[in-house]
């Protein structure tokens, strides 16, 4: 029985993103799913702006954008008549620090197919029909805490030979077998009275305008129809359920969908020509009490479920995976201590708890809005649902100076919007110093590496040390030149901040002058680890040491700047 580095259980978007991230790092990955074939379901309606950044990093964003469509304006009805139209994205636009200003509509099955193809490019394929029924951790000397030498997880499947992995990640949904096998609690509530029936349907061609998301909200029920991108006649169908004489929701059927269509819309029921993947959704608000047990982790719906308002379910799972992937990669490569894995739960559990609160609040706002004619699902959409504001200022990995966690922005340090340790690292357009080709900081960050940005001439010594000591350990350095700086002999990979957007985003506008400059360490998941003055080499050095070990050499080059002694 061979050993794999990571066994991922569940091949939805969460598991696939994690598998792609680990595979490109050279980790030996297996991904299994209990379903005998990939489910052809639309379910989640697409990635939000932060997830689009992650998909861009994985190299699939262009394909996702091509396969989907921009979010549609919402046409709202009452008594079968249109009463209002709303476009929650009408006033938004891409900005230098965030090129994705809105989410994207794409059927989940299509997104999963794109990720499976990407994963296959690394030589890894999903193993279908593999249900995990047993997990046994550790060995003598490991004590089950995941930190011992030679630790492992033995995995039993319902059918076929057993498996063995250094780590296991349960991405197997709300009814996670992995979570249950670990005995991890999943506390919360299920709102039995908040019920919706869902399915993928076909409507007669031309029955409805496909440039809108149609929403009928009446006092006795609701129907919502959103066109599925990439189809001519496919629609996402969501509705309040039919109920029996005692008020209990009925199981969804194609005929039931036709009756709901005829009752609430001006369309005849016969216009609904196909209905499949029918399901009943109840509002569940639950979270695992821990996201890790030894060498086994939980991510996505296996760790947390919440109201669908705001569309954060799939997106929170994708972002779980992107947080965990680089940490597992560094530990497996021997470049970081296994204690780095403790920061996954430290960072993502509070985010999940906040997401449960946010989505519950957005659901309440939506239910209140639809009581009035003209109210609709736009009430669920806020800047909080973009994912761009999610950060980890409380994390032990967030340090303004070595070992000093950041809980709040620096007082009077830089512009009010300057990121601090733990925040998402802003994007910014710039040009390659060597070629003049246009690029962006997030393209510089892309790939399985830590990035050290240097602003101002004073940052050169810190960048040289980082490259010399950690260049072979997955750290890249990038000098960011101001437009008026002398670029003679510019370092390979250097960029020019030709419009000043990078300096503005990181609060380093004065770095091209006589000051020491600034250095920013950006984690592989696009979050700021350290933002320090360029004469604070020690903070940078100690942060890189924590993520990447001692490095190739700890001897400093002649002339190395280190003002902290």
C-alpha positions as CSV (number, residue, x, y, z in Angstrom):
1,X,0.0,0.0,0.0
2,X,1.7,3.2,-1.2
3,X,1.8,6.4,0.7
4,X,0.4,9.6,-0.8
5,X,1.1,13.1,0.6
6,X,-2.5,14.3,0.8
7,X,-5.7,12.4,0.2
8,X,-8.6,14.8,-0.5
9,X,-12.1,13.4,0.1
10,X,-14.7,15.1,-2.1
11,X,-14.3,16.5,-5.6
12,X,-16.4,19.6,-5.5
13,X,-14.9,23.1,-6.0
14,X,-13.2,23.0,-2.6
15,X,-11.5,19.7,-3.1
16,X,-10.5,20.5,-6.7
17,X,-9.0,23.9,-5.8
18,X,-7.0,22.2,-3.1
19,X,-5.9,19.4,-5.3
20,X,-4.8,21.8,-8.1
21,X,-2.9,24.0,-5.6
22,X,-1.0,21.0,-4.1
23,X,-0.4,19.3,-7.4
24,X,1.4,22.3,-8.8
25,X,3.6,22.4,-5.7
26,X,4.8,18.9,-6.6
27,X,2.9,17.1,-3.8
28,X,1.6,13.6,-4.3
29,X,-2.2,14.0,-4.3
30,X,-5.1,11.7,-4.5
31,X,-8.7,13.0,-4.7
32,X,-11.6,10.6,-4.3
33,X,-15.4,11.1,-4.4
34,X,-18.2,8.8,-3.4
35,X,-20.2,9.6,-6.5
36,X,-19.8,7.1,-9.3
37,X,-19.6,10.0,-11.8
38,X,-19.2,13.8,-11.6
39,X,-22.7,15.3,-10.8
40,X,-24.1,17.5,-13.5
41,X,-25.6,20.1,-11.3
42,X,-25.5,23.9,-11.3
43,X,-26.0,24.4,-7.5
44,X,-23.8,27.4,-6.7
45,X,-24.1,30.2,-9.2
46,X,-20.4,31.1,-9.4
47,X,-17.3,32.6,-7.9
48,X,-17.3,35.9,-6.2
49,X,-14.4,38.5,-6.8
50,X,-12.0,37.0,-4.3
51,X,-12.6,33.4,-5.7
52,X,-12.0,34.8,-9.2
53,X,-8.6,36.0,-8.0
54,X,-7.8,32.5,-6.7
55,X,-8.9,30.9,-9.9
56,X,-6.7,33.4,-11.8
57,X,-3.8,32.3,-9.6
58,X,-4.5,28.7,-10.6
59,X,-4.5,29.7,-14.3
60,X,-8.2,29.0,-15.0
61,X,-9.9,32.4,-14.7
62,X,-10.0,33.2,-18.4
63,X,-11.7,29.9,-19.1
64,X,-14.2,30.4,-16.3
65,X,-15.0,33.9,-17.6
66,X,-15.4,32.6,-21.1
67,X,-17.7,29.8,-20.0
68,X,-20.0,32.0,-17.8
69,X,-21.5,35.4,-17.9
70,X,-21.5,38.6,-15.9
71,X,-24.2,38.7,-13.2
72,X,-27.6,39.9,-14.6
73,X,-29.9,42.7,-13.5
74,X,-32.9,41.5,-11.6
75,X,-36.4,41.9,-12.8
76,X,-38.9,41.7,-10.0
77,X,-42.6,40.9,-10.3
78,X,-45.7,41.1,-8.1
79,X,-49.0,39.5,-9.1
80,X,-47.3,38.3,-12.3
81,X,-46.5,41.9,-13.4
82,X,-43.1,43.5,-13.5
83,X,-42.8,46.1,-10.8
84,X,-39.1,46.9,-10.5
85,X,-35.6,46.3,-11.9
86,X,-32.4,46.4,-9.9
87,X,-28.8,46.0,-11.0
88,X,-26.6,45.6,-7.8
89,X,-23.5,46.0,-9.9
90,X,-24.5,49.1,-11.9
91,X,-22.2,51.4,-9.9
92,X,-19.3,49.1,-9.5
93,X,-16.2,49.0,-11.8
94,X,-12.8,47.3,-11.7
95,X,-10.2,49.3,-9.7
96,X,-6.4,49.1,-9.8
97,X,-6.3,47.2,-6.5
98,X,-9.3,44.8,-7.4
99,X,-9.7,44.0,-11.1
100,X,-12.7,41.8,-10.4
101,X,-15.5,44.0,-9.2
102,X,-18.3,41.4,-9.4
103,X,-18.8,37.7,-9.2
104,X,-19.5,35.6,-12.3
105,X,-22.3,33.3,-13.2
106,X,-21.3,29.8,-14.2
107,X,-22.9,26.4,-13.6
108,X,-21.1,24.5,-10.8
109,X,-20.7,21.4,-13.0
110,X,-19.0,23.6,-15.6
111,X,-16.6,25.1,-13.1
112,X,-15.8,21.7,-11.7
113,X,-15.1,20.4,-15.2
114,X,-12.6,23.2,-15.8
115,X,-10.8,22.4,-12.5
116,X,-10.8,18.7,-13.2
117,X,-9.1,19.4,-16.6
118,X,-6.6,21.7,-14.9
119,X,-5.8,18.9,-12.4
120,X,-5.5,16.3,-15.1
121,X,-2.7,18.5,-16.6
122,X,-0.7,17.7,-13.4
123,X,-1.4,14.0,-13.9
124,X,-4.0,13.7,-11.2
125,X,-7.5,12.5,-11.9
126,X,-10.5,12.2,-9.6
127,X,-11.2,8.6,-8.4
128,X,-15.0,8.2,-8.5
129,X,-17.0,5.8,-6.4
130,X,-14.6,5.8,-3.5
131,X,-16.4,6.2,-0.2
132,X,-14.3,6.6,2.9
133,X,-15.6,4.5,5.8
134,X,-12.6,4.4,8.2
135,X,-9.7,6.6,9.3
136,X,-6.9,5.6,11.7
137,X,-4.2,8.1,12.6
138,X,-0.7,8.0,13.8
139,X,1.9,5.4,14.9
140,X,4.3,5.0,17.8
141,X,5.9,8.4,18.5
142,X,3.2,10.3,16.6
143,X,0.6,10.5,19.4
144,X,-2.0,11.6,16.8
145,X,-1.1,15.3,17.0
146,X,0.2,15.4,13.4
147,X,3.7,16.6,14.5
148,X,5.5,13.3,14.9
149,X,8.0,12.0,12.4
150,X,6.6,9.5,10.0
151,X,3.0,10.1,10.9
152,X,0.2,8.9,8.6
153,X,-3.5,8.3,8.2
154,X,-4.7,4.8,7.2
155,X,-7.9,5.1,5.1
156,X,-10.5,2.4,4.6
157,X,-12.9,2.6,1.6
158,X,-16.3,0.9,1.2
159,X,-14.9,-1.0,-1.8
160,X,-11.4,-1.6,-3.0
161,X,-7.9,-1.5,-1.3
162,X,-7.2,0.7,1.6
163,X,-5.0,3.8,1.3
164,X,-2.4,5.7,3.3
165,X,-1.6,9.4,3.4
166,X,0.4,11.8,5.4
167,X,-2.6,14.1,5.6
168,X,-6.3,13.8,4.8
169,X,-8.6,16.7,4.0
170,X,-12.4,16.2,4.2
171,X,-14.0,18.4,1.5
172,X,-17.0,16.0,1.3
173,X,-19.9,18.4,2.1
174,X,-22.4,19.1,4.8
175,X,-22.9,15.4,5.5
176,X,-19.2,14.8,5.6
177,X,-18.2,11.2,6.3
178,X,-14.7,12.5,7.4
179,X,-16.1,14.8,10.0
180,X,-18.4,12.1,11.4
181,X,-15.5,9.6,11.5
182,X,-13.5,12.1,13.5
183,X,-16.3,12.6,15.9
184,X,-16.2,16.4,15.4
185,X,-19.4,18.2,16.4
186,X,-21.4,20.2,13.9
187,X,-23.5,22.4,16.1
188,X,-26.1,24.9,14.9
189,X,-29.7,25.1,13.8
190,X,-31.9,23.9,10.9
191,X,-34.8,26.2,10.1
192,X,-37.5,23.7,9.1
193,X,-39.9,26.5,8.1
194,X,-37.4,28.2,5.7
195,X,-37.6,25.8,2.8
196,X,-36.9,26.2,-0.9
197,X,-37.2,23.8,-3.8
198,X,-34.5,24.0,-6.5
199,X,-33.7,22.4,-9.8
200,X,-32.3,22.9,-13.3
201,X,-35.0,23.3,-15.9
202,X,-35.5,24.0,-19.5
203,X,-38.1,26.6,-20.7
204,X,-39.5,26.8,-24.2
205,X,-37.2,28.9,-26.3
206,X,-38.1,32.6,-26.1
207,X,-40.4,32.1,-23.1
208,X,-38.4,34.6,-21.0
209,X,-35.8,37.3,-21.7
210,X,-32.4,35.7,-20.9
211,X,-30.8,39.0,-20.1
212,X,-32.4,39.2,-16.7
213,X,-32.8,37.2,-13.5
214,X,-36.5,37.0,-13.0
215,X,-38.0,37.0,-9.5
216,X,-41.7,36.7,-8.6
217,X,-42.4,37.3,-5.0
218,X,-46.0,37.0,-3.9
219,X,-47.6,36.8,-0.4
220,X,-48.3,33.1,-1.0
221,X,-44.9,32.1,-2.5
222,X,-42.1,32.8,-4.9
223,X,-40.4,31.7,-8.1
224,X,-37.0,32.7,-9.3
225,X,-35.5,31.9,-12.7
226,X,-32.0,32.7,-13.7
227,X,-30.6,31.7,-17.1
228,X,-27.7,29.2,-16.9
229,X,-24.8,30.5,-19.0
230,X,-23.7,28.3,-21.9
231,X,-27.2,26.9,-22.5
232,X,-29.9,28.1,-24.9
233,X,-32.9,27.1,-22.8
234,X,-31.5,26.1,-19.3
235,X,-32.5,28.0,-16.2
236,X,-31.8,27.8,-12.5
237,X,-35.2,27.3,-10.8
238,X,-35.8,28.2,-7.2
239,X,-39.2,28.5,-5.5
240,X,-41.2,28.3,-2.4
241,X,-42.4,24.7,-2.1
242,X,-45.9,23.4,-2.7
243,X,-47.5,22.4,0.6
244,X,-50.0,19.7,1.7
245,X,-53.2,20.4,3.6
246,X,-51.2,20.5,6.9
247,X,-48.7,23.1,5.6
248,X,-45.9,20.6,5.2
249,X,-43.6,21.1,2.1
250,X,-44.1,18.6,-0.7
251,X,-41.3,16.8,-2.4
252,X,-40.3,18.7,-5.6
253,X,-41.4,17.2,-8.9
254,X,-41.5,18.4,-12.5
255,X,-45.2,18.7,-12.4
256,X,-45.0,20.6,-9.1
257,X,-42.6,23.0,-10.8
258,X,-45.0,23.5,-13.6
259,X,-47.8,24.3,-11.2
260,X,-45.6,26.8,-9.3
261,X,-44.7,28.4,-12.7
262,X,-48.3,28.8,-13.7
263,X,-49.4,30.1,-10.3
264,X,-46.8,32.9,-9.9
265,X,-45.8,33.8,-13.4
266,X,-47.6,34.7,-16.6
267,X,-46.1,31.6,-18.3
268,X,-48.1,28.4,-18.8
269,X,-46.8,25.4,-17.0
270,X,-46.2,23.6,-20.3
271,X,-43.4,26.1,-21.0
272,X,-41.3,24.1,-18.5
273,X,-40.1,21.3,-20.7
274,X,-37.6,19.6,-18.5
275,X,-36.8,19.6,-14.7
276,X,-34.0,17.6,-13.1
277,X,-31.6,17.6,-10.2
278,X,-34.6,18.5,-8.0
279,X,-33.8,19.1,-4.4
280,X,-35.3,20.7,-1.2
281,X,-33.1,23.3,0.5
282,X,-33.5,24.1,4.2
283,X,-31.6,26.8,5.9
284,X,-28.8,25.2,7.9
285,X,-26.5,27.3,10.0
286,X,-23.8,25.0,11.4
287,X,-20.1,24.9,12.0
288,X,-17.6,22.3,13.1
289,X,-16.2,22.9,16.5
290,X,-12.7,22.4,15.1
291,X,-11.3,22.2,11.6
292,X,-8.5,19.8,12.4
293,X,-7.9,16.5,14.2
294,X,-4.3,15.5,14.1
295,X,-3.4,14.9,10.4
296,X,-7.0,15.3,9.2
297,X,-8.5,18.7,8.2
298,X,-12.0,19.8,7.2
299,X,-12.8,22.4,4.5
300,X,-15.8,23.8,2.8
301,X,-19.3,22.6,3.7
302,X,-17.7,19.8,5.7
303,X,-16.6,22.5,8.1
304,X,-19.4,25.1,7.9
305,X,-22.8,25.5,6.3
306,X,-25.0,28.6,6.3
307,X,-27.8,30.5,4.5
308,X,-27.3,30.8,0.7
309,X,-28.0,34.6,0.9
310,X,-25.0,36.3,-0.6
311,X,-23.7,33.2,-2.4
312,X,-20.8,32.5,0.0
313,X,-21.1,28.7,0.4
314,X,-18.9,27.5,-2.5
315,X,-16.7,30.7,-2.2
316,X,-15.9,30.2,1.4
317,X,-14.8,26.6,0.6
318,X,-12.6,27.7,-2.3
319,X,-11.0,30.2,0.1
320,X,-10.5,27.6,2.8
321,X,-8.6,25.4,0.3
322,X,-6.4,28.3,-0.8
323,X,-5.5,29.0,2.8
324,X,-4.6,25.4,3.5
325,X,-2.9,24.4,0.3
326,X,0.3,26.5,0.6
327,X,0.7,25.5,4.3
328,X,0.5,21.8,3.5
329,X,2.8,22.3,0.6
330,X,5.5,24.0,2.6
331,X,5.3,21.4,5.4
332,X,5.4,18.5,3.0
333,X,8.4,20.0,1.2
334,X,10.2,20.2,4.6
335,X,10.4,24.0,4.3
336,X,8.2,24.8,7.3
337,X,7.6,23.3,10.7
338,X,4.4,21.3,11.0
339,X,3.1,23.9,13.5
340,X,2.4,26.1,10.5
341,X,-0.7,23.9,9.9
342,X,-2.1,25.1,13.2
343,X,-2.7,28.5,11.6
344,X,-5.3,27.0,9.2
345,X,-7.9,26.6,11.9
346,X,-6.7,29.8,13.6
347,X,-7.4,31.8,10.5
348,X,-10.3,30.1,8.9
349,X,-12.6,29.2,11.8
350,X,-13.2,32.9,12.7
351,X,-13.9,33.6,9.1
352,X,-16.4,30.8,9.0
353,X,-18.1,32.1,12.1
354,X,-18.3,35.6,10.6
355,X,-19.7,34.1,7.4
356,X,-22.5,32.3,9.3
357,X,-23.5,35.7,10.9
358,X,-23.2,37.6,7.7
359,X,-25.3,35.2,5.6
360,X,-28.0,35.0,8.3
361,X,-28.1,38.7,8.5
362,X,-28.4,38.9,4.6
363,X,-31.2,36.3,4.7
364,X,-33.1,38.4,7.2
365,X,-32.7,41.5,5.0
366,X,-33.8,39.6,2.0
367,X,-36.9,38.1,3.7
368,X,-37.8,41.6,4.9
369,X,-37.3,43.1,1.4
370,X,-39.5,40.6,-0.5
371,X,-42.5,41.4,1.7
372,X,-42.7,44.7,-0.3
373,X,-43.4,44.9,-4.0
374,X,-40.1,45.5,-5.8
375,X,-38.0,43.8,-3.1
376,X,-35.7,41.0,-4.3
377,X,-32.4,39.1,-4.0
378,X,-30.4,42.3,-4.5
379,X,-30.9,42.8,-0.7
380,X,-28.4,40.0,-0.1
381,X,-25.6,41.6,-2.0
382,X,-23.1,43.9,-0.2
383,X,-19.4,44.7,-0.3
384,X,-19.0,42.0,2.4
385,X,-20.1,39.3,-0.1
386,X,-17.2,40.0,-2.5
387,X,-14.7,38.3,-0.2
388,X,-12.2,41.0,-0.9
389,X,-12.3,42.3,2.7
390,X,-11.5,39.0,4.4
391,X,-8.2,39.1,6.2
392,X,-6.4,37.6,9.2
393,X,-5.2,40.5,11.3
394,X,-5.6,38.4,14.5
395,X,-3.4,35.6,13.1
396,X,-0.1,34.6,14.6
397,X,1.2,34.9,11.0
398,X,0.3,38.6,10.9
399,X,3.3,40.5,12.3
400,X,4.3,44.1,11.8
401,X,7.5,43.3,13.5
402,X,8.8,39.8,14.1
403,X,6.4,37.9,16.4
404,X,4.1,40.8,17.0
405,X,0.5,40.0,15.9
406,X,-1.6,42.8,14.5
407,X,-5.1,43.3,15.7
408,X,-5.8,46.8,14.2
409,X,-4.4,49.2,11.6
410,X,-1.2,51.1,12.5
411,X,-2.1,54.4,14.0
412,X,-1.0,57.1,11.6
413,X,1.1,54.7,9.5
414,X,0.5,55.3,5.9
415,X,-2.8,56.1,4.1
416,X,-6.1,55.1,5.8
417,X,-6.6,52.3,3.3
418,X,-3.0,51.0,3.5
419,X,-3.1,47.2,4.2
420,X,-1.7,45.9,7.4
421,X,-0.4,42.4,8.2
422,X,-3.1,39.8,7.6
423,X,-5.0,41.8,5.0
424,X,-5.5,40.8,1.4
425,X,-2.6,42.2,-0.6
426,X,-3.9,44.7,-3.1
427,X,-3.4,44.2,-6.8
428,X,-2.0,47.0,-9.0
429,X,-1.2,47.4,-12.7
430,X,2.4,47.9,-13.6
431,X,4.9,47.1,-16.4
432,X,7.8,44.7,-16.6
433,X,11.0,46.7,-16.3
434,X,12.8,44.5,-18.8
435,X,10.2,44.3,-21.6
436,X,7.7,47.1,-21.0
437,X,4.9,44.5,-21.1
438,X,1.9,45.2,-19.0
439,X,1.3,43.0,-15.9
440,X,-0.2,43.2,-12.4
441,X,1.0,42.5,-8.9
442,X,-1.3,39.6,-8.6
443,X,0.3,38.1,-11.6
444,X,3.7,38.5,-9.9
445,X,2.2,36.8,-6.8
446,X,0.7,33.9,-8.9
447,X,2.1,30.5,-8.4
448,X,3.1,28.5,-5.3
449,X,5.6,31.0,-3.9
450,X,6.0,33.7,-1.3
451,X,6.8,37.1,-2.7
452,X,8.9,39.9,-1.3
453,X,8.2,43.3,-2.8
454,X,10.7,46.1,-2.4
455,X,9.8,49.8,-2.8
456,X,12.6,52.4,-2.9
457,X,16.4,52.1,-3.3
458,X,16.8,51.2,0.3
459,X,14.9,47.9,-0.2
460,X,17.7,46.5,-2.5
461,X,19.7,44.9,0.3
462,X,16.8,43.1,1.9
463,X,15.7,41.8,-1.5
464,X,19.2,40.5,-2.2
465,X,19.3,38.7,1.1
466,X,15.9,37.1,0.6
467,X,16.9,35.9,-2.9
468,X,20.2,34.6,-1.7
469,X,18.9,32.7,1.3
470,X,15.4,31.7,0.2
471,X,15.4,31.8,-3.6
472,X,15.7,28.0,-3.8
473,X,13.0,27.6,-1.2
474,X,10.1,29.1,-3.1
475,X,10.6,32.8,-2.4
476,X,10.7,35.3,-5.2
477,X,11.7,38.9,-4.9
478,X,10.4,41.8,-7.0
479,X,11.7,45.4,-7.0
480,X,8.9,47.9,-7.6
481,X,10.4,51.0,-9.3
482,X,8.8,54.4,-9.3
483,X,8.5,56.2,-12.6
484,X,11.3,58.7,-11.7
485,X,13.7,56.1,-10.3
486,X,16.9,55.2,-12.2
487,X,16.3,51.6,-13.5
488,X,19.8,51.1,-14.8
489,X,20.7,47.5,-14.0
490,X,17.2,46.6,-12.8
491,X,17.0,43.2,-11.2
492,X,15.3,40.4,-13.2
493,X,11.6,40.4,-12.6
494,X,11.5,44.0,-11.5
495,X,8.4,46.1,-12.4
496,X,7.7,49.8,-12.9
497,X,4.8,51.3,-11.1
498,X,4.1,53.5,-14.1
499,X,0.8,55.0,-12.7
500,X,1.7,55.0,-9.0
501,X,-1.0,52.5,-8.2
502,X,1.2,50.1,-6.4
503,X,2.8,52.8,-4.2
504,X,-0.7,54.1,-3.4
505,X,-2.1,50.7,-2.6
506,X,0.8,49.9,-0.1
507,X,1.2,53.4,1.3
508,X,4.8,53.7,0.0
509,X,4.5,56.9,-2.1
510,X,7.7,58.4,-0.6
511,X,9.8,55.3,-1.2
512,X,11.3,56.7,-4.4
513,X,12.8,59.6,-2.5
514,X,15.3,59.8,0.3
515,X,13.6,57.5,2.8
516,X,14.6,54.0,3.5
517,X,11.8,52.5,1.4
518,X,9.6,49.6,2.3
519,X,9.4,45.9,2.0
520,X,6.3,43.8,1.9
521,X,6.2,40.0,2.3
522,X,3.2,38.5,0.6
523,X,2.1,35.0,1.5
524,X,1.3,32.5,-1.3
525,X,-2.4,33.2,-0.7
526,X,-2.1,36.9,-1.4
527,X,-2.2,38.1,2.2
528,X,0.3,40.5,3.7
529,X,2.7,38.8,6.2
530,X,5.0,41.8,6.9
531,X,4.9,45.4,5.8
532,X,8.1,46.9,7.1
533,X,10.5,49.7,6.6
534,X,13.4,48.6,4.4
535,X,15.8,49.2,7.2
536,X,14.0,46.6,9.3
537,X,15.6,43.6,7.7
538,X,15.3,41.5,10.8
539,X,11.5,41.5,10.6
540,X,11.6,40.3,7.1
541,X,14.3,37.7,7.8
542,X,12.5,36.2,10.8
543,X,9.2,36.0,9.0
544,X,10.7,34.2,6.0
545,X,12.5,31.9,8.5
546,X,9.1,31.0,10.0
547,X,7.6,30.1,6.7
548,X,10.6,28.6,4.9
549,X,13.0,27.4,7.5
550,X,16.6,28.5,7.9
551,X,17.2,28.7,4.1
552,X,20.3,28.1,2.1
553,X,22.6,30.4,4.0
554,X,22.2,32.6,7.0
555,X,25.3,34.6,6.4
556,X,24.6,38.1,5.3
557,X,26.2,39.7,2.3
558,X,28.7,42.6,2.9
559,X,26.8,45.8,3.3
560,X,23.6,44.1,4.4
561,X,21.3,46.6,6.0
562,X,20.0,45.6,9.4
563,X,19.0,48.4,11.7
564,X,17.4,46.2,14.3
565,X,20.0,44.6,16.5
